[in-house]
Amino acid sequence: MTATTRAARLDPFYPILDSAAWIDRLVPLGIKLVQLRVKDRPEAELVAEIRAAEATCLAHGCMLVVNDHWRIAIEEGCRFVHLGQEDLAGADISAIRAASLKLGLSTHDDEELDTALAARPDYVALGPVYPTILKKMKWAPQGLDKLGDWKRRIGDIPLVAIGGMSVERAPGAFAAGADIVSAVTDITLNADPEGRVREWLAATRPHE
């Protein structure tokens, strides 16, 4: 499919990594959009991770998306933050926007999509598209048909497919309506993460 004008501002390949070390290792390969998802760490360590990751991304022309920690993202002058629905409920959206942070939001059902759209997000993520081993979730796999439904409902807002995604499954997600495909364990649990990233880059570049 051809991405919309708005969606084209974000790269179609969107890995999620859990440390600045992973970002240092993989972003130089050509990644242009990446999320740092760091959980359960002391604040000083979170600040150090986010600061290091943003520096690497800026050096390589990559957009860093900070998961959850919007206050630190504001303090560190980051450019993009991602929030889940629980995080969204407690976030100061006005402060996020005042800091010129872009905002990505997770959705899993109709109610969450309505909540997300009310916040005027810069992308909407739908998942899990397929079964995922990343974390336990109360939602069943959404499937490709729901990607198409979500895309029709959100219009030119970029749609991210997440959950159980792989290089092999990416074409189906794009064809169903996704503008961006996010990968986690398909990269970090691969025997050759660098090689897998190169496969992802080759598979997604035609969708820019």
Secondary structure, 3 states (H helix, E strand, C coil): CCCCCCHHHCCCEEEEECCHHHHHHHHHHCCCEEEECCCCCCHHHHHHHHHHHHHHHHHCCCEEEEECCHHHHHHCCCCEEEECHHHHHHCCHHHHHHCCCEEEEEECCHHHHHHHHHCCCCEEEECCCCCCCCCCCCCCCCCHHHHHHHHHHHCCCCEEECCCCCCCCHHHHHHHCCCEEEECHHHHCCCCHHHHHHHHHHHHHHHC
